[in-house]
């Protein structure tokens, strides 16, 4: 997994959380219900399909 700044991590997890809350499929098995908590688990497992482009 790439090394992201804390701002990039926050943006990735926030964007993924919004996707999950809008009905996107969850990419990990978890008992959690809160979209933010699910997004954090996905981030920790490295399965979020979001990349960061830097100049």
Biopython code that builds the backbone (N, CA, C, O; Angstrom):
import numpy as np
from Bio.PDB.StructureBuilder import StructureBuilder

atoms = [
    (1, "UNK", "N", (0.846, -1.176, 0.000)),
    (1, "UNK", "CA", (0.000, 0.000, 0.000)),
    (1, "UNK", "C", (0.893, 1.241, 0.000)),
    (1, "UNK", "O", (1.929, 1.286, 0.662)),
    (2, "UNK", "N", (0.465, 2.226, -0.749)),
    (2, "UNK", "CA", (1.215, 3.465, -0.817)),
    (2, "UNK", "C", (1.194, 4.178, 0.517)),
    (2, "UNK", "O", (0.352, 3.906, 1.373)),
    (3, "UNK", "N", (2.127, 5.089, 0.681)),
    (3, "UNK", "CA", (2.147, 5.909, 1.877)),
    (3, "UNK", "C", (1.412, 7.214, 1.564)),
    (3, "UNK", "O", (1.863, 8.011, 0.742)),
    (4, "UNK", "N", (0.289, 7.415, 2.222)),
    (4, "UNK", "CA", (-0.513, 8.613, 2.000)),
    (4, "UNK", "C", (-0.347, 9.582, 3.159)),
    (4, "UNK", "O", (-0.068, 9.170, 4.286)),
    (5, "UNK", "N", (-0.518, 10.875, 2.881)),
    (5, "UNK", "CA", (-0.521, 11.857, 3.961)),
    (5, "UNK", "C", (-1.822, 11.699, 4.739)),
    (5, "UNK", "O", (-2.749, 11.039, 4.268)),
    (6, "UNK", "N", (-1.898, 12.289, 5.904)),
    (6, "UNK", "CA", (-3.123, 12.165, 6.696)),
    (6, "UNK", "C", (-4.308, 12.815, 5.990)),
    (6, "UNK", "O", (-5.448, 12.389, 6.176)),
    (7, "UNK", "N", (-4.051, 13.840, 5.182)),
    (7, "UNK", "CA", (-5.123, 14.501, 4.441)),
    (7, "UNK", "C", (-5.649, 13.596, 3.322)),
    (7, "UNK", "O", (-6.854, 13.520, 3.084)),
    (8, "UNK", "N", (-4.729, 12.919, 2.647)),
    (8, "UNK", "CA", (-5.129, 11.983, 1.601)),
    (8, "UNK", "C", (-5.909, 10.817, 2.199)),
    (8, "UNK", "O", (-6.918, 10.392, 1.636)),
    (9, "UNK", "N", (-5.450, 10.298, 3.335)),
    (9, "UNK", "CA", (-6.169, 9.207, 4.005)),
    (9, "UNK", "C", (-7.575, 9.649, 4.380)),
    (9, "UNK", "O", (-8.537, 8.911, 4.168)),
    (10, "UNK", "N", (-7.695, 10.841, 4.932)),
    (10, "UNK", "CA", (-9.012, 11.350, 5.332)),
    (10, "UNK", "C", (-9.921, 11.490, 4.117)),
    (10, "UNK", "O", (-11.103, 11.153, 4.184)),
    (11, "UNK", "N", (-9.380, 11.981, 3.017)),
    (11, "UNK", "CA", (-10.173, 12.165, 1.799)),
    (11, "UNK", "C", (-10.613, 10.837, 1.214)),
    (11, "UNK", "O", (-11.757, 10.694, 0.781)),
    (12, "UNK", "N", (-9.709, 9.859, 1.198)),
    (12, "UNK", "CA", (-10.022, 8.536, 0.654)),
    (12, "UNK", "C", (-11.108, 7.863, 1.489)),
    (12, "UNK", "O", (-12.099, 7.371, 0.950)),
    (13, "UNK", "N", (-10.914, 7.846, 2.808)),
    (13, "UNK", "CA", (-11.883, 7.186, 3.687)),
    (13, "UNK", "C", (-13.224, 7.918, 3.643)),
    (13, "UNK", "O", (-14.278, 7.283, 3.646)),
    (14, "UNK", "N", (-13.185, 9.246, 3.602)),
    (14, "UNK", "CA", (-14.431, 10.024, 3.530)),
    (14, "UNK", "C", (-15.194, 9.774, 2.241)),
    (14, "UNK", "O", (-16.415, 9.618, 2.254)),
    (15, "UNK", "N", (-14.473, 9.735, 1.130)),
    (15, "UNK", "CA", (-15.116, 9.493, -0.161)),
    (15, "UNK", "C", (-15.698, 8.080, -0.220)),
    (15, "UNK", "O", (-16.804, 7.877, -0.721)),
    (16, "UNK", "N", (-14.953, 7.119, 0.290)),
    (16, "UNK", "CA", (-15.443, 5.727, 0.294)),
    (16, "UNK", "C", (-16.636, 5.575, 1.217)),
    (16, "UNK", "O", (-17.572, 4.838, 0.905)),
    (17, "UNK", "N", (-16.615, 6.265, 2.355)),
    (17, "UNK", "CA", (-17.737, 6.233, 3.286)),
    (17, "UNK", "C", (-19.007, 6.767, 2.613)),
    (17, "UNK", "O", (-20.092, 6.210, 2.783)),
    (18, "UNK", "N", (-18.859, 7.835, 1.860)),
    (18, "UNK", "CA", (-20.000, 8.390, 1.135)),
    (18, "UNK", "C", (-20.525, 7.401, 0.101)),
    (18, "UNK", "O", (-21.736, 7.238, -0.046)),
    (19, "UNK", "N", (-19.620, 6.743, -0.615)),
    (19, "UNK", "CA", (-20.033, 5.737, -1.592)),
    (19, "UNK", "C", (-20.835, 4.625, -0.923)),
    (19, "UNK", "O", (-21.880, 4.214, -1.429)),
    (20, "UNK", "N", (-20.340, 4.141, 0.218)),
    (20, "UNK", "CA", (-21.029, 3.061, 0.933)),
    (20, "UNK", "C", (-22.404, 3.528, 1.405)),
    (20, "UNK", "O", (-23.380, 2.785, 1.304)),
    (21, "UNK", "N", (-22.483, 4.756, 1.920)),
    (21, "UNK", "CA", (-23.773, 5.259, 2.403)),
    (21, "UNK", "C", (-24.779, 5.449, 1.270)),
    (21, "UNK", "O", (-25.987, 5.463, 1.503)),
    (22, "UNK", "N", (-24.272, 5.597, 0.034)),
    (22, "UNK", "CA", (-25.154, 5.758, -1.118)),
    (22, "UNK", "C", (-25.474, 4.426, -1.799)),
    (22, "UNK", "O", (-26.121, 4.402, -2.847)),
    (23, "UNK", "N", (-25.018, 3.310, -1.198)),
    (23, "UNK", "CA", (-25.405, 2.008, -1.708)),
    (23, "UNK", "C", (-24.338, 1.207, -2.430)),
    (23, "UNK", "O", (-24.639, 0.151, -2.985)),
    (24, "UNK", "N", (-23.102, 1.679, -2.439)),
    (24, "UNK", "CA", (-22.025, 0.926, -3.089)),
    (24, "UNK", "C", (-21.788, -0.380, -2.335)),
    (24, "UNK", "O", (-21.974, -0.431, -1.119)),
    (25, "UNK", "N", (-21.383, -1.429, -3.036)),
    (25, "UNK", "CA", (-21.138, -2.699, -2.348)),
    (25, "UNK", "C", (-19.945, -2.611, -1.395)),
    (25, "UNK", "O", (-18.948, -1.950, -1.684)),
    (26, "UNK", "N", (-20.069, -3.281, -0.270)),
    (26, "UNK", "CA", (-18.995, -3.322, 0.720)),
    (26, "UNK", "C", (-17.984, -4.375, 0.279)),
    (26, "UNK", "O", (-18.367, -5.467, -0.139)),
    (27, "UNK", "N", (-16.690, -4.052, 0.371)),
    (27, "UNK", "CA", (-15.637, -4.906, -0.170)),
    (27, "UNK", "C", (-14.989, -5.826, 0.857)),
    (27, "UNK", "O", (-14.088, -6.592, 0.515)),
    (28, "UNK", "N", (-15.430, -5.761, 2.105)),
    (28, "UNK", "CA", (-14.894, -6.626, 3.162)),
    (28, "UNK", "C", (-16.049, -7.190, 3.974)),
    (28, "UNK", "O", (-17.133, -6.609, 4.030)),
    (29, "UNK", "N", (-15.798, -8.328, 4.598)),
    (29, "UNK", "CA", (-16.794, -8.890, 5.511)),
    (29, "UNK", "C", (-16.584, -8.247, 6.868)),
    (29, "UNK", "O", (-15.486, -8.286, 7.423)),
    (30, "UNK", "N", (-17.646, -7.654, 7.401)),
    (30, "UNK", "CA", (-17.558, -6.998, 8.701)),
    (30, "UNK", "C", (-18.939, -6.958, 9.333)),
    (30, "UNK", "O", (-19.958, -6.992, 8.643)),
    (31, "UNK", "N", (-18.954, -6.887, 10.636)),
    (31, "UNK", "CA", (-20.207, -6.776, 11.386)),
    (31, "UNK", "C", (-20.609, -5.315, 11.564)),
    (31, "UNK", "O", (-21.704, -5.028, 12.047)),
    (32, "UNK", "N", (-19.738, -4.399, 11.181)),
    (32, "UNK", "CA", (-19.995, -2.974, 11.382)),
    (32, "UNK", "C", (-21.125, -2.496, 10.475)),
    (32, "UNK", "O", (-21.335, -3.029, 9.385)),
    (33, "UNK", "N", (-21.843, -1.489, 10.943)),
    (33, "UNK", "CA", (-22.981, -0.947, 10.201)),
    (33, "UNK", "C", (-22.677, 0.468, 9.697)),
    (33, "UNK", "O", (-23.112, 0.853, 8.612)),
    (34, "UNK", "N", (-21.938, 1.227, 10.481)),
    (34, "UNK", "CA", (-21.625, 2.622, 10.147)),
    (34, "UNK", "C", (-20.728, 2.685, 8.906)),
    (34, "UNK", "O", (-19.681, 2.038, 8.881)),
    (35, "UNK", "N", (-21.114, 3.452, 7.870)),
    (35, "UNK", "CA", (-20.313, 3.529, 6.644)),
    (35, "UNK", "C", (-18.872, 3.995, 6.883)),
    (35, "UNK", "O", (-17.952, 3.528, 6.211)),
    (36, "UNK", "N", (-18.674, 4.907, 7.828)),
    (36, "UNK", "CA", (-17.325, 5.386, 8.111)),
    (36, "UNK", "C", (-16.461, 4.270, 8.692)),
    (36, "UNK", "O", (-15.302, 4.118, 8.305)),
    (37, "UNK", "N", (-17.009, 3.501, 9.605)),
    (37, "UNK", "CA", (-16.254, 2.395, 10.197)),
    (37, "UNK", "C", (-15.932, 1.328, 9.152)),
    (37, "UNK", "O", (-14.843, 0.755, 9.161)),
    (38, "UNK", "N", (-16.874, 1.065, 8.258)),
    (38, "UNK", "CA", (-16.637, 0.095, 7.178)),
    (38, "UNK", "C", (-15.521, 0.603, 6.263)),
    (38, "UNK", "O", (-14.639, -0.163, 5.875)),
    (39, "UNK", "N", (-15.558, 1.901, 5.917)),
    (39, "UNK", "CA", (-14.532, 2.487, 5.055)),
    (39, "UNK", "C", (-13.157, 2.414, 5.705)),
    (39, "UNK", "O", (-12.161, 2.185, 5.019)),
    (40, "UNK", "N", (-13.090, 2.604, 7.013)),
    (40, "UNK", "CA", (-11.810, 2.519, 7.719)),
    (40, "UNK", "C", (-11.265, 1.092, 7.651)),
    (40, "UNK", "O", (-10.069, 0.898, 7.433)),
    (41, "UNK", "N", (-12.125, 0.103, 7.833)),
    (41, "UNK", "CA", (-11.700, -1.299, 7.738)),
    (41, "UNK", "C", (-11.205, -1.594, 6.324)),
    (41, "UNK", "O", (-10.180, -2.251, 6.147)),
    (42, "UNK", "N", (-11.928, -1.112, 5.325)),
    (42, "UNK", "CA", (-11.502, -1.313, 3.938)),
    (42, "UNK", "C", (-10.139, -0.665, 3.690)),
    (42, "UNK", "O", (-9.285, -1.245, 3.019)),
    (43, "UNK", "N", (-9.939, 0.526, 4.226)),
    (43, "UNK", "CA", (-8.655, 1.213, 4.054)),
    (43, "UNK", "C", (-7.525, 0.418, 4.704)),
    (43, "UNK", "O", (-6.454, 0.250, 4.120)),
    (44, "UNK", "N", (-7.774, -0.064, 5.906)),
    (44, "UNK", "CA", (-6.745, -0.828, 6.624)),
    (44, "UNK", "C", (-6.377, -2.107, 5.885)),
    (44, "UNK", "O", (-5.230, -2.550, 5.939)),
    (45, "UNK", "N", (-7.348, -2.703, 5.194)),
    (45, "UNK", "CA", (-7.084, -3.932, 4.441)),
    (45, "UNK", "C", (-6.552, -3.645, 3.034)),
    (45, "UNK", "O", (-6.143, -4.566, 2.327)),
    (46, "UNK", "N", (-6.557, -2.374, 2.628)),
    (46, "UNK", "CA", (-5.997, -1.991, 1.336)),
    (46, "UNK", "C", (-6.852, -2.355, 0.141)),
    (46, "UNK", "O", (-6.318, -2.619, -0.936)),
    (47, "UNK", "N", (-8.172, -2.377, 0.304)),
    (47, "UNK", "CA", (-9.043, -2.789, -0.794)),
    (47, "UNK", "C", (-9.873, -1.648, -1.391)),
    (47, "UNK", "O", (-10.704, -1.887, -2.266)),
    (48, "UNK", "N", (-9.663, -0.434, -0.938)),
    (48, "UNK", "CA", (-10.438, 0.688, -1.475)),
    (48, "UNK", "C", (-9.965, 0.990, -2.898)),
    (48, "UNK", "O", (-8.775, 1.212, -3.122)),
    (49, "UNK", "N", (-10.884, 0.999, -3.852)),
    (49, "UNK", "CA", (-10.502, 1.226, -5.261)),
    (49, "UNK", "C", (-10.384, 2.717, -5.614)),
    (49, "UNK", "O", (-10.972, 3.175, -6.594)),
    (50, "UNK", "N", (-9.630, 3.458, -4.821)),
    (50, "UNK", "CA", (-9.417, 4.873, -5.056)),
    (50, "UNK", "C", (-7.918, 5.116, -5.061)),
    (50, "UNK", "O", (-7.201, 4.616, -4.194)),
    (51, "UNK", "N", (-7.448, 5.876, -6.028)),
    (51, "UNK", "CA", (-6.022, 6.216, -6.095)),
    (51, "UNK", "C", (-5.845, 7.717, -5.983)),
    (51, "UNK", "O", (-6.791, 8.479, -6.183)),
    (52, "UNK", "N", (-4.626, 8.142, -5.661)),
    (52, "UNK", "CA", (-4.298, 9.566, -5.529)),
    (52, "UNK", "C", (-3.288, 9.910, -6.601)),
    (52, "UNK", "O", (-2.259, 9.248, -6.737)),
    (53, "UNK", "N", (-3.592, 10.967, -7.372)),
    (53, "UNK", "CA", (-2.653, 11.465, -8.372)),
    (53, "UNK", "C", (-1.957, 12.685, -7.813)),
    (53, "UNK", "O", (-2.601, 13.610, -7.317)),
    (54, "UNK", "N", (-0.647, 12.682, -7.895)),
    (54, "UNK", "CA", (0.140, 13.823, -7.415)),
    (54, "UNK", "C", (0.881, 14.436, -8.590)),
    (54, "UNK", "O", (1.281, 13.746, -9.528)),
    (55, "UNK", "N", (1.054, 15.745, -8.516)),
    (55, "UNK", "CA", (1.811, 16.437, -9.576)),
    (55, "UNK", "C", (3.281, 16.380, -9.305)),
    (55, "UNK", "O", (4.073, 16.907, -10.086)),
]
sb = StructureBuilder()
sb.init_structure("model")
sb.init_model(0)
sb.init_chain("A")
sb.init_seg("    ")
for serial, (resi, resn, name, xyz) in enumerate(atoms, 1):
    if name == "N":
        sb.init_residue(resn, " ", resi, " ")
    sb.init_atom(name, np.array(xyz, "f"), 0.0, 1.0, " ", f" {name:<3s}", serial, name[0])
structure = sb.get_structure()
